[in-house]
Amino acid sequence: MKNVLRIVAGLLGLFFLINGIQWIVNPASIAEQLGMPLLEGAGLSTQIGDIGSFFITVGVMTLVGVITTTRHWFYAPSMLLLIAAMYRTLSTLIYDAPFVMSAIIVEVVVGLFLIFVGSRISTQD
C-alpha cells in the first residue's frame, strides 16, 4: 500500500513540477492550458513568478516527501492546494468570478490525498 501511495504521489509531484517548469520555458502555452491570458509588463513577472513558484513548490515538496518518506513534506503542498481551492471559491462568492469546478476538484482531491499520504507513508516527522 505504501508503495502505491508513493507512486501516485510521485506522479502527482511530477505533474506539478512539469507545470512549474513550463511557466519559465513556455509560459504562453501553460497559461492557455490554465485558461488565462499571458499578461504583460509587471503582471507577466508576477504571473510567471507567483504561479510558477506555486507549481514548483507543490511538485518539489511532494517529490521530497516521496523520496524521503517523511510525512511533513506532504503537508505544505496540501495546504497550498486547499487554500487555492478556498480562494477560487471566495473569488466566485465575493467577486462573481466564474466557478471553475474542475480546478477546485483537482486542488481539493490532491490536497486531501497528500494529507492522507503523509499520514500513511511514514511515522517520521
C-alpha positions in Angstrom: 0.0 0.0 0.0 2.8 2.4 0.9 4.5 1.8 -2.5 1.2 2.5 -4.3 0.8 5.8 -2.4 4.4 6.8 -3.2 3.9 6.0 -6.9 0.7 8.0 -7.2 2.1 10.9 -5.1 5.3 10.8 -7.2 3.3 11.1 -10.4 1.3 14.0 -9.0 4.5 15.7 -7.9 6.0 15.3 -11.4 2.8 16.7 -12.9 3.1 19.8 -10.7 6.8 20.1 -11.3 6.4 20.0 -15.1 3.7 22.6 -14.9 6.0 24.8 -12.9 8.9 24.4 -15.3 6.5 25.3 -18.2 6.0 28.7 -16.6 9.6 29.5 -17.3 10.1 27.5 -20.6 6.8 28.2 -22.4 4.5 30.5 -20.3 2.1 31.2 -23.1 1.3 27.5 -23.5 0.7 26.8 -19.8 -1.3 30.0 -19.4 -3.5 28.9 -22.2 -3.9 25.4 -20.7 -5.0 27.0 -17.4 -7.5 29.2 -19.2 -5.8 32.6 -18.7 -4.2 35.2 -20.9 -0.5 35.7 -20.7 -0.1 39.1 -19.1 2.4 41.9 -20.0 4.8 44.1 -18.0 4.9 43.7 -14.3 1.8 41.4 -14.5 3.8 39.0 -16.6 6.6 38.9 -14.0 4.0 38.3 -11.2 2.2 35.7 -13.2 5.3 33.7 -14.0 6.9 34.2 -10.6 3.8 33.5 -8.4 2.1 30.8 -10.4 5.4 29.1 -11.4 6.6 29.1 -7.8 3.3 27.6 -6.7 3.6 24.7 -9.1 7.3 24.1 -8.4 6.8 24.2 -4.7 3.9 21.8 -4.7 5.9 19.4 -7.1 9.2 19.6 -5.3 7.8 19.2 -1.8 5.7 16.3 -2.9 8.6 14.6 -4.5 10.9 15.2 -1.5 8.2 13.5 0.6 8.0 10.6 -1.8 11.8 10.2 -1.8 12.4 10.6 1.9 9.1 9.1 3.1 8.9 11.9 5.6 5.3 12.9 6.3 5.7 16.7 6.9 6.8 17.2 3.3 3.3 16.4 2.2 1.5 18.9 4.4 2.7 22.3 2.9 1.8 21.4 -0.7 -1.6 20.1 0.5 -2.1 23.4 2.3 -1.2 25.4 -0.8 -3.7 23.4 -2.9 -6.5 23.6 -0.4 -6.1 27.3 0.1 -6.1 27.8 -3.6 -9.4 26.0 -3.8 -10.8 28.1 -1.0 -9.6 31.3 -2.8 -11.2 30.2 -6.0 -14.5 29.7 -4.2 -14.2 33.0 -2.5 -13.5 34.7 -5.8 -16.8 33.4 -7.0 -18.7 34.4 -3.9 -17.2 37.8 -3.5 -16.3 39.0 -7.0 -18.6 36.9 -9.2 -15.6 35.1 -10.9 -16.5 32.0 -12.8 -16.8 29.0 -10.6 -14.1 26.6 -12.0 -15.3 23.3 -10.6 -12.7 21.2 -12.4 -9.8 23.1 -10.9 -11.4 23.2 -7.4 -11.9 19.4 -7.5 -8.3 18.8 -8.5 -7.0 21.0 -5.8 -9.2 19.5 -3.1 -8.7 15.9 -4.1 -5.0 16.2 -4.5 -4.7 18.3 -1.3 -6.6 15.8 0.7 -4.7 12.9 -0.9 -1.4 14.4 0.1 -2.6 14.7 3.7 -3.7 11.0 3.6 -0.3 10.0 2.1 1.5 12.0 4.8 -0.4 10.2 7.4 0.2 6.8 6.0 3.7 6.9 4.4 5.8 7.1 7.5 5.9 7.7 11.2 8.9 10.1 10.7 8.4 13.8 11.4 
